[in-house]
Amino acid sequence: MITTPNHQTEQDRSTSTKTKAIQTRYDYHQLMQQLVELGKKLCCPHFMVDDIDRPVVLKLLAYFLRDEAVAPAEGIDLHKGILLTGPIGCGKTAIMHLMKRLSPESYQPKIISCRQVSFEFSRIGHDIISLHTNRAFFPYTSVPRVHCYDDLGLEQVLNYWGNSCNVMGEILLSRYDLMISNKMITHVTTNLNSAELENKYGNRLRSRMRAMFNLLSYDPASRDKRK
């Protein structure tokens, strides 16, 4: 059992006051403390949530707990996925792994490296797109699997038998179609900004991203947690 410290930072008090003003069954101050303890176990012994990161983490908690009271108040649409951006090393991948532990089972994302997807394309070809789209359902059901594509934009455009493909662009476009038809949810982490995403994947995908994702951004001043 994780105990809650008696002292609170200014951000803690702000979070507690904000969420207590809304009727919710969750204690977000305690959840922040539990998240820190989980991070120390799974990520590193010195894991912490900096004050500058708390607004983003609060939104992520509301989303992954499927809190229908707090999420709308935070501008979060529970029918969309998460597009999490921020500077290199700010902790995007780590926080998504922690949020996975808090999610209801059917919403727990499978976290997939975009670089690994591109390498798999070079090995098995266009079948990799099918594996991530029309075959990304729980067995014998029409329930789609939630995928989180980590470090979008860092993958290479590789060839399969001389044919090149922007494989992540194709996967995301297909998962957009499946969001419309089957409510398939997709998450993405990236260091790229909107202009860089458009330059790499085209305006067609960028326009669909607005419908696919809640855009959450770490503050540019968020520290590099790897140092």
C-alpha positions as CSV (number, residue, x, y, z in Angstrom):
1,M,0.0,0.0,0.0
2,I,1.4,3.4,-0.9
3,T,0.9,6.2,1.6
4,T,0.4,9.8,0.7
5,P,2.9,12.3,2.1
6,N,1.4,15.1,4.3
7,H,3.2,17.8,2.4
8,Q,2.0,19.0,-1.0
9,T,3.6,21.1,-3.7
10,E,1.8,24.0,-5.2
11,Q,1.1,21.9,-8.3
12,D,-0.3,19.1,-6.0
13,R,-2.6,21.5,-4.4
14,S,-3.7,22.9,-7.8
15,T,-4.3,19.4,-9.1
16,S,-6.2,18.4,-6.0
17,T,-8.4,21.5,-6.0
18,K,-9.1,21.2,-9.7
19,T,-10.1,17.6,-9.7
20,K,-12.0,17.8,-6.4
21,A,-14.2,20.5,-7.9
22,I,-15.4,17.8,-10.3
23,Q,-17.2,14.7,-9.1
24,T,-14.9,11.9,-9.8
25,R,-14.2,8.6,-7.9
26,Y,-10.4,9.1,-8.3
27,D,-8.0,11.0,-6.0
28,Y,-5.6,12.5,-8.4
29,H,-3.1,13.6,-5.7
30,Q,-2.8,10.0,-4.5
31,L,-2.7,8.8,-8.1
32,M,0.4,11.0,-8.7
33,Q,2.1,9.5,-5.7
34,Q,1.3,6.0,-6.8
35,L,2.6,6.8,-10.3
36,V,5.9,7.9,-8.8
37,E,6.2,4.7,-6.8
38,L,5.4,2.6,-9.9
39,G,8.0,4.6,-11.9
40,K,10.6,4.0,-9.3
41,K,10.0,0.2,-9.6
42,L,9.7,0.0,-13.3
43,C,11.8,2.9,-14.7
44,C,14.5,4.0,-12.4
45,P,15.0,4.4,-8.6
46,H,15.0,8.2,-9.0
47,F,11.8,8.5,-11.0
48,M,9.7,11.6,-10.3
49,V,7.0,13.7,-11.9
50,D,8.4,17.3,-12.2
51,D,6.0,20.1,-11.6
52,I,6.4,21.3,-15.2
53,D,5.2,17.9,-16.4
54,R,2.2,17.5,-14.1
55,P,-0.4,19.1,-16.4
56,V,0.3,16.6,-19.1
57,V,0.4,13.7,-16.7
58,L,-2.9,14.7,-15.2
59,K,-4.5,14.6,-18.7
60,L,-2.9,11.2,-19.3
61,L,-4.3,9.9,-16.0
62,A,-7.8,11.1,-16.8
63,Y,-7.6,9.5,-20.3
64,F,-6.2,6.1,-19.4
65,L,-8.4,5.7,-16.3
66,R,-11.3,6.5,-18.7
67,D,-12.5,9.2,-16.2
68,E,-15.6,10.5,-17.9
69,A,-15.8,13.4,-15.4
70,V,-12.3,14.8,-15.5
71,A,-11.3,14.0,-19.1
72,P,-13.8,16.4,-20.8
73,A,-12.9,19.1,-18.3
74,E,-9.3,18.7,-19.4
75,G,-10.2,18.9,-23.1
76,I,-9.7,15.2,-23.6
77,D,-11.9,13.1,-26.0
78,L,-12.0,9.5,-24.8
79,H,-13.0,8.3,-28.3
80,K,-9.6,9.5,-29.8
81,G,-6.1,8.3,-29.1
82,I,-3.2,10.3,-27.7
83,L,-0.5,12.1,-29.8
84,L,2.2,12.8,-27.2
85,T,4.9,15.2,-28.2
86,G,7.9,16.8,-26.4
87,P,11.6,17.3,-26.4
88,I,14.0,14.4,-26.5
89,G,14.4,12.6,-23.2
90,C,11.4,14.3,-21.5
91,G,9.9,10.8,-20.6
92,K,7.3,10.2,-23.2
93,T,8.0,6.5,-23.6
94,A,8.3,5.9,-19.9
95,I,5.0,7.6,-19.1
96,M,3.2,5.6,-21.7
97,H,4.5,2.3,-20.2
98,L,3.3,3.4,-16.8
99,M,-0.1,4.5,-18.1
100,K,-0.5,1.0,-19.7
101,R,-0.4,-0.4,-16.2
102,L,-3.3,1.8,-15.1
103,S,-5.6,1.2,-18.1
104,P,-8.5,-1.2,-18.2
105,E,-7.4,-4.4,-20.0
106,S,-9.2,-3.7,-23.3
107,Y,-7.6,-0.3,-23.5
108,Q,-4.0,-1.3,-22.6
109,P,-1.9,-0.2,-25.5
110,K,0.7,-2.5,-27.1
111,I,3.7,-0.3,-27.3
112,I,5.6,-0.7,-30.5
113,S,8.8,1.0,-31.8
114,C,8.4,2.6,-35.1
115,R,11.9,1.7,-36.0
116,Q,11.1,-1.9,-35.4
117,V,8.1,-1.7,-37.7
118,S,10.3,-0.4,-40.5
119,F,12.8,-3.2,-39.9
120,E,9.9,-5.7,-40.0
121,F,8.8,-4.3,-43.3
122,S,12.2,-4.9,-44.8
123,R,11.9,-8.5,-43.7
124,I,8.3,-9.5,-44.5
125,G,7.0,-6.7,-46.8
126,H,3.5,-5.3,-47.0
127,D,2.1,-8.0,-44.7
128,I,3.4,-5.9,-41.8
129,I,0.7,-3.3,-42.6
130,S,-2.0,-5.9,-42.4
131,L,-0.7,-7.1,-39.0
132,H,-1.0,-3.6,-37.6
133,T,-4.4,-2.8,-39.2
134,N,-7.1,-5.2,-40.4
135,R,-5.5,-8.1,-38.4
136,A,-5.1,-6.0,-35.2
137,F,-8.1,-7.4,-33.4
138,F,-8.5,-9.6,-30.4
139,P,-9.0,-13.2,-31.5
140,Y,-12.5,-14.2,-32.6
141,T,-13.9,-10.8,-31.9
142,S,-14.5,-7.5,-33.6
143,V,-12.7,-5.6,-30.7
144,P,-9.7,-3.7,-32.1
145,R,-6.3,-3.7,-30.3
146,V,-5.0,-0.4,-29.0
147,H,-1.5,0.3,-30.4
148,C,1.0,2.9,-29.3
149,Y,3.6,3.7,-31.9
150,D,6.7,5.0,-30.1
151,D,9.1,7.6,-31.6
152,L,7.2,8.3,-34.8
153,G,9.5,9.9,-37.3
154,L,12.7,8.1,-36.2
155,E,12.1,5.1,-38.4
156,Q,13.9,4.7,-41.7
157,V,12.2,4.2,-45.1
158,L,13.5,0.8,-46.0
159,N,13.0,-1.4,-49.1
160,Y,11.5,-4.8,-49.6
161,W,12.6,-6.4,-52.8
162,G,13.4,-3.0,-54.2
163,N,10.1,-1.5,-53.2
164,S,10.1,1.3,-50.7
165,C,7.2,2.3,-48.5
166,N,6.4,4.9,-45.9
167,V,5.2,2.1,-43.8
168,M,4.2,4.1,-40.7
169,G,2.3,6.6,-42.8
170,E,0.3,3.7,-44.4
171,I,-0.4,2.1,-41.1
172,L,-1.7,5.3,-39.6
173,L,-3.9,6.0,-42.6
174,S,-5.4,2.5,-42.4
175,R,-5.9,2.8,-38.7
176,Y,-7.7,6.0,-39.2
177,D,-10.1,4.2,-41.5
178,L,-10.5,1.5,-38.9
179,M,-11.2,4.2,-36.2
180,I,-14.1,5.4,-38.3
181,S,-15.4,1.9,-39.0
182,N,-14.4,-0.1,-35.9
183,K,-13.5,2.6,-33.2
184,M,-9.8,1.5,-33.4
185,I,-7.7,3.6,-31.0
186,T,-4.1,4.5,-31.8
187,H,-1.5,6.4,-29.7
188,V,1.7,7.9,-30.9
189,T,4.8,9.5,-29.2
190,T,7.1,11.7,-31.2
191,N,9.7,14.4,-31.0
192,L,8.5,16.0,-34.2
193,N,6.3,19.1,-34.4
194,S,3.2,19.4,-36.7
195,A,5.2,20.9,-39.6
196,E,7.8,18.1,-39.4
197,L,5.1,15.5,-39.3
198,E,3.5,17.0,-42.4
199,N,6.8,17.1,-44.2
200,K,7.5,13.4,-43.5
201,Y,4.0,11.9,-43.9
202,G,2.1,14.5,-46.0
203,N,-0.9,16.7,-45.5
204,R,-3.4,13.9,-46.0
205,L,-2.2,12.1,-42.8
206,R,-1.8,15.3,-40.9
207,S,-5.4,16.3,-41.5
208,R,-6.5,12.9,-40.3
209,M,-4.4,13.1,-37.2
210,R,-6.6,15.9,-36.0
211,A,-9.5,13.4,-35.9
212,M,-7.5,10.5,-34.6
213,F,-5.7,12.1,-31.6
214,N,-5.8,14.3,-28.6
215,L,-2.6,16.4,-28.9
216,L,-0.7,16.5,-25.6
217,S,2.7,18.3,-25.4
218,Y,5.3,18.4,-22.8
219,D,6.6,21.8,-22.1
220,P,9.7,22.6,-24.2
221,A,11.5,23.4,-21.0
222,S,10.9,19.8,-19.6
223,R,14.2,18.4,-18.5
224,D,16.0,15.5,-20.1
225,K,15.3,12.6,-17.6
226,R,18.1,10.5,-19.0
227,K,20.8,12.8,-17.6
